[in-house]
Amino acid sequence: MAAVNREIADFLKRSRAQCDPERAGLPPDGRVRRVPGLRREEVARLAGVSADYYARLEQGRPITPSPAVIEAIGHALGLDAASLAHLRDLVGITDTRPPSRPPSVQRLRSGLHRLLDSLDDVVPALILGRRSAVLGANRMARALFADFEAMPVAERNYTRWLFLDRDARELFVDWEVQARAAVENLRLDAARASERQATQALVTELRELSDDFDHWWRQHRVHQRTHGSKRLRHPLVGELTVEYETLSLPGDSETTLFLYTAEPRSASAQALSLLASWTLAEPSTSPDRSRD
């Protein structure tokens, strides 16, 4: 069985197991459910396909369902937008042809570096690229999280830092929540045809070095968070909570700006202000970051 077919089979099985029969609109039939979730034939009936066809798809057989069938199966399984997009990517609907050339190395325009720097005295800001690579971080973000620009270029990755750096585990009060979210988001990149080889290299490394990552990766959950909160226990300013919002950059859907703020006049806002004043004189670690 091809690796991609195994991924499709695994995702469908886990999605089916997470479905609530009552929420799916299925009336009680008096049969004892030995395992949680829907039965295969129930998914097939809800999606309007034959039970044999769905069974072969969930077994990872080499079949290629149409976009309409994938939409119907996604609706039957109650998938959200991110999960449905992930299933489409796995099947190859969004990009059925292999890329004609390897994906280009992501670099930030000098204007984006200036944008990050202009936010230094306002909010911590990060720009992440494919596979959660840290493409840029302003002074406040480096002080709040870690000095990504001091790391080797190959190691400037938010998910890698989150799982493999002990300081990251100590920094986040809700480390498990943040780490699981990073895994679920990385799953979206793993299914994209142009990114599979590079993403697989990162995934293989993390599965070998982190039992937590391996456990959550095998759960095959996908979710794209565009906003939320992080609870920190900072070594300089103590405990604080920051809210984050994400902005996709125009013309580059694979690059995302993360902005972190705190509730006005709160203890967290005071902690951020104190952190800003303590790091105000920090020299730039990368005088010509556009060359990285």
Summary of the structure (lengths in Angstrom):
residues: 292
radius of gyration: 21.7
end to end distance: 40.0
largest distance: 70.2
contacts: 821
relative contact order: 0.11
helix: 50%
strand: 14%
